[in-house]
Amino acid sequence: MKTLLITHPLCHEHQVPQGHPERPERLAAVEKILATEHFSALLREKAPAATREHLLLAHDIGHVREIESLIPREGLNQADADTWLSPGSFDAALRAAGAGLRAVDAVASLEADNAFCAIRPPGHHAESRRAMGFCLFNNIAIAARYAKETYGVERIAIVDFDVHHGNGTQEIFWDDADVLYCSTHQSPCYPGSGDASETGAHGNMVNCPLPPGAGSARFREAFRARILPAIDAHEPEFIFISAGFDAHERDPLASLKLREEDYVWVTLALMEAAERMCAGRIVSMLEGGYDLGALAASVAVHVQALMKGAKSDDR
């Protein structure tokens, strides 16, 4: 498999207060492990900058203007209690969103079989009119809308295995029957959304809340029983992954207790689905993951699975 890695140095320039979990060291840890010999076959590119028009694919113009207005000349500013902005944050956010656009271009034009975007700030909590949960703009929603607009992709599946529910992605696509959003997440946990009863205007939301300590068996069962069948029924032409690795047992922000082998399993299961339905077209974008060692190790096995190909044992 030809796997494209997209990142950009400007994503390090999104600064946060000392001790904040969503820190530049996260991306440094990911980049360090993906620079090792095991990943020498990766195609590598720097992310282009998204335009403001691209941001409007998923966001209200007022939201884009508000984020721009909150960027400080120096020091730090806040969009909410958890979400900070620094002088470099807007440029970082444009590159994070731009990575998804370039990934769509590469996969749609067969330059790559799939792609992983190692970016920050993350995106899945950003709603159409609100930044929250460390997220300024919803990178994966922008990329999905771009695929629809630019390449005529009609049916899309977005799969989110971050430990926190992607409330922003859900809000943006709630009324869009063409987009299936599937999420496993810890509940109760931030942001408090993602109940199984939240099914979207067209039954296009599949939420699988899991209790603290659920572990591998319940995570995989949620995919086997609900998410993978929903993907099969939707027959997507493109699959996007909100790849958060904060469900790992070592992550400090939650306690779902997954391990690296769970990320291998779910990646291969999604690749198998993609091979059957959409010629293997997958774009994966980094979301959470706050223990640096666990994040690096989890990203490594996720990307290795993308590079290896679609063969899931134990589906």
C-alpha positions in Angstrom: 0.0 0.0 0.0 1.2 3.5 -0.8 0.5 5.6 2.4 1.0 9.3 2.4 2.0 11.1 5.6 1.1 14.8 5.7 2.2 17.2 8.4 3.7 20.7 8.6 6.2 22.5 11.0 3.7 25.3 11.5 1.5 22.9 13.5 4.1 23.2 16.3 3.4 26.9 16.5 0.0 26.5 18.0 1.0 27.3 21.6 -0.9 26.5 24.8 -0.2 27.1 28.6 2.3 25.1 30.4 0.8 21.8 31.5 -2.0 21.8 28.9 -2.5 18.3 27.5 -2.8 19.4 23.8 0.8 20.6 23.5 3.4 20.8 20.7 5.3 17.8 22.2 2.5 15.6 21.0 3.2 16.2 17.4 7.0 16.0 18.0 6.5 12.5 19.5 4.5 11.4 16.5 7.0 12.8 14.0 9.9 11.2 15.8 8.5 7.7 15.6 7.4 8.1 12.0 10.9 9.2 11.1 12.3 5.8 12.0 13.4 3.1 9.5 10.1 1.2 9.9 8.4 4.1 8.0 10.9 4.6 5.2 8.3 3.6 2.6 5.9 6.4 3.5 5.3 9.1 1.0 5.7 12.4 2.8 4.4 15.9 2.1 4.0 19.2 3.9 0.4 20.3 4.3 -0.7 23.2 2.2 -2.7 26.0 3.8 -6.4 25.8 3.6 -8.1 29.0 2.5 -10.9 30.7 4.4 -13.2 29.5 1.6 -12.3 25.9 2.5 -13.1 26.6 6.2 -16.6 27.7 5.1 -17.3 24.2 3.8 -18.0 23.3 7.5 -18.1 26.6 9.4 -20.2 29.7 9.5 -18.3 32.9 8.4 -18.9 34.4 11.8 -17.0 31.6 13.4 -14.0 32.0 11.1 -14.0 35.7 11.8 -14.3 35.2 15.5 -11.3 32.8 15.6 -9.2 35.3 13.6 -10.2 38.1 16.0 -9.1 36.0 19.0 -5.6 35.5 17.7 -3.3 37.5 20.0 -0.3 39.6 18.8 1.7 38.0 21.6 1.0 35.7 24.6 -2.2 33.6 24.7 -5.9 34.1 24.4 -8.9 31.8 25.0 -11.8 30.6 22.9 -13.2 28.7 25.9 -11.9 27.3 29.2 -10.0 24.5 27.4 -9.2 26.0 24.0 -6.3 28.4 23.7 -4.9 30.5 20.9 -1.4 31.9 20.3 0.0 34.1 17.5 0.7 31.0 15.4 -2.6 29.3 16.0 -4.4 30.5 12.9 -1.6 29.4 10.6 -1.4 26.1 12.3 -5.1 25.6 12.0 -5.0 26.4 8.3 -2.3 23.8 7.8 -4.2 21.2 9.8 -7.3 21.7 7.7 -5.1 21.8 4.5 -3.6 18.5 5.3 -7.0 16.9 5.0 -7.6 18.6 1.6 -4.3 17.4 0.3 -5.0 13.9 1.6 -8.3 13.8 -0.3 -6.6 15.0 -3.5 -3.9 12.4 -3.2 -6.2 9.5 -2.5 -8.9 10.5 -5.0 -6.3 10.9 -7.8 -4.6 7.5 -6.9 -1.3 9.2 -6.0 -1.7 7.3 -2.7 -3.8 4.4 -1.5 -4.5 6.1 1.8 -3.2 8.9 4.0 -2.5 9.9 7.6 -2.5 13.5 8.6 -0.3 14.2 11.6 -1.6 17.6 12.6 -2.7 19.9 15.4 -4.8 21.6 16.6 -7.3 18.7 16.4 -10.8 19.2 15.1 -13.7 16.9 16.0 -15.1 19.0 18.8 -15.3 22.2 16.7 -18.9 22.9 15.7 -20.0 24.9 12.8 -20.2 28.0 15.0 -18.1 27.2 18.0 -14.6 26.3 18.9 -14.2 23.9 21.9 -12.3 21.0 23.4 -8.9 22.1 22.1 -10.4 22.4 18.5 -10.6 25.5 16.4 -11.9 24.2 13.1 -13.3 20.7 12.2 -10.5 19.3 10.0 -12.3 16.1 9.1 -15.6 17.8 8.3 -13.8 20.2 6.0 -12.0 17.3 4.3 -15.3 15.3 3.9 -17.2 18.3 2.4 -14.2 19.0 0.1 -14.4 15.4 -1.2 -18.1 15.8 -1.9 -17.6 19.2 -3.6 -14.4 18.6 -5.6 -14.7 14.9 -6.5 -18.4 14.4 -6.5 -18.3 11.8 -3.7 -21.8 11.2 -2.6 -21.7 8.8 0.3 -19.1 9.2 3.1 -18.4 7.4 6.3 -16.6 9.1 9.2 -15.4 6.8 11.9 -14.2 8.3 15.2 -12.5 6.2 17.8 -11.2 9.1 20.0 -12.2 8.5 23.6 -14.2 11.7 23.5 -17.4 12.1 21.4 -17.0 14.2 18.3 -19.8 16.5 19.0 -18.7 19.0 16.3 -18.6 16.4 13.5 -22.0 15.2 14.7 -23.5 18.7 14.7 -22.1 19.5 11.2 -23.5 16.4 9.6 -26.7 15.8 11.6 -28.9 16.7 8.7 -26.8 15.2 5.9 -28.1 11.8 4.9 -25.0 11.2 2.7 -22.6 11.3 5.6 -22.6 8.4 8.2 -20.9 9.4 11.4 -19.9 6.5 13.8 -18.3 7.0 17.1 -17.0 4.9 20.0 -16.3 7.0 23.1 -16.2 6.9 26.9 -19.4 7.9 28.7 -19.8 9.7 31.0 -16.9 11.9 29.7 -16.4 15.2 28.0 -18.2 16.7 26.2 -21.3 14.9 27.4 -22.9 14.1 24.0 -23.0 10.9 22.0 -25.8 9.0 23.6 -26.9 6.0 21.6 -30.3 7.7 21.1 -28.6 10.5 19.1 -29.1 9.0 15.7 -29.2 12.1 13.4 -32.0 13.4 11.2 -31.7 10.4 8.8 -30.4 7.7 11.1 -26.9 8.7 10.0 -25.4 8.9 13.4 -24.2 5.7 15.1 -23.1 6.4 18.7 -21.6 3.6 20.8 -20.9 5.0 24.3 -18.7 2.8 26.4 -18.3 2.8 30.2 -15.0 3.6 31.9 -12.8 0.6 31.9 -14.6 -1.0 29.0 -11.4 -2.3 27.4 -10.8 -4.2 24.2 -13.7 -6.7 24.2 -16.5 -4.1 24.4 -14.7 -1.7 22.0 -14.4 -4.4 19.4 -17.9 -5.6 19.9 -19.3 -2.1 19.3 -17.5 -2.2 15.9 -18.6 -5.7 15.1 -22.3 -5.3 16.2 -23.0 -1.7 15.1 -20.4 0.3 13.3 -19.1 -2.2 10.7 -22.7 -3.3 9.7 -23.7 0.4 9.5 -20.8 1.1 7.2 -21.7 -1.9 5.0 -25.3 -0.6 4.8 -24.2 2.9 3.9 -21.8 1.7 1.1 -19.5 4.7 1.4 -17.4 5.9 -1.5 -14.8 7.3 0.9 -13.9 6.6 4.6 -12.5 9.2 6.9 -11.0 8.3 10.3 -10.9 10.7 13.3 -7.9 8.9 14.8 -7.8 9.8 18.5 -5.6 7.6 20.6 -6.7 8.9 24.1 -8.7 5.7 24.7 -5.3 4.0 25.4 -4.9 2.6 28.8 -2.0 5.0 29.7 -3.9 8.2 28.6 -4.4 10.6 31.5 -7.7 12.1 30.3 -9.9 9.0 30.3 -10.0 5.3 31.2 -11.3 3.3 28.3 -8.2 1.0 28.6 -7.5 0.2 25.0 -4.0 -1.1 23.8 -2.0 -0.7 20.6 -3.4 -4.1 19.3 -6.9 -2.6 19.4 -5.8 0.2 17.1 -4.3 -2.4 14.7 -7.5 -4.4 14.7 -9.8 -1.4 14.1 -7.6 0.0 11.4 -7.5 -3.3 9.5 -11.2 -3.8 9.9 -11.9 -0.3 8.4 -9.4 -1.0 5.6 -11.2 -4.2 4.8 -14.5 -2.4 4.6 -12.8 0.3 2.4 -11.4 -2.3 0.1 -14.8 -3.9 -0.4 -16.7 -0.7 -0.9 -14.6 2.2 -2.0 -11.3 1.0 -3.6 -9.5 1.3 -0.2 -10.0 5.1 -0.1 -9.2 6.1 3.5 -8.0 9.4 5.0 -7.1 9.3 8.7 -6.6 12.5 10.7 -5.0 12.8 14.1 -7.3 13.9 17.0 -6.5 13.2 20.7 -3.9 11.2 22.6 -2.1 12.8 25.5 0.4 10.3 26.9 3.3 10.9 24.6 4.6 7.4 24.7 1.2 5.8 24.2 0.4 8.3 21.5 3.6 7.6 19.5 3.2 3.8 19.8 -0.5 3.9 18.8 0.1 6.2 15.8 3.0 3.8 14.8 0.8 0.7 14.7 -2.1 2.6 13.0 0.2 3.9 10.3 1.9 0.5 9.9 -1.6 -1.1 9.4 -2.4 1.5 6.8 0.9 0.7 5.0 0.3 -3.1 5.3 -3.1 -3.4 3.6 -6.5 -4.6 4.4 -6.5 -7.9 6.1 -8.3 -8.2 9.4 -8.0 -11.4 11.4 -10.8 -11.8 14.0 -13.4 -9.4 12.6 
